[in-house]
């Protein structure tokens, strides 16, 4: 990995060994077999994932995530007035959540509310800091309770995000091509252990759709932070695209 532009942005050394996961065999977007969750009686919504009972220790509305190893993200529509909406689905196209980014001239820099199929707010993504040298989102579940963070690390030749738990301890890293070299094409990002010795998942961007793959037994809160980080990546790429398009127009 390249040296960071700002030495203050270097990742801290870790005293403990990172968690170990079995090797991951990656699959294409349209051909991934995954374990289907055990369900219980509840609302039967057409095109939606089955209802699941509450699980002790799991934030309400996240129960389904405990038994899957892939999430698909489909941008639905975007307007400059109302923001961007995403459908979040399993690998067979059933909707798990719907996410909506709130566009305001005043307020948080990045504000996304994610709701389940009963329209309950289950996840909230917030970037509050207005300091230009910091790009970090808080991941809340339920809204008001922080379960983790996704932080952009400043490197020249790669894109790097740290995935942290509620105590701000880095658990995983997302590593991929630099925003400077690839913001329009399809892209693969690797999900790595914090010391970068293991690749335990990946994030695929294909025609503005995303697939997130991770170990089945990954802690559910970290699965949610990976989901939030992927939506945040899409936001950061969109910012870079607009900057490039503005520069191109000005040159012309």
ABEGO torsion letter per residue (X at the ends): XBBBABAAABBBBBABBBBBBBBBBBBBAABBBBBBBBBBBEBBBBGBBBBBBBBBGBBBGAAAAAABABBBBBBABBBAAAEBBBBBBBAAGBBABBBBBBBBABEBABBBBBBBAAGBBABBBBBABABAABBBBBBBOBBGBBAEBBBBBBBAABBBBBBBBAAGBBABBBBBBBAAABAABBBBBBBBBAAGABBABBBBBBGGBBBBBBBAABBAAAAAAAAAAAAAAAAAAAAAAAAAAAAAAAAX
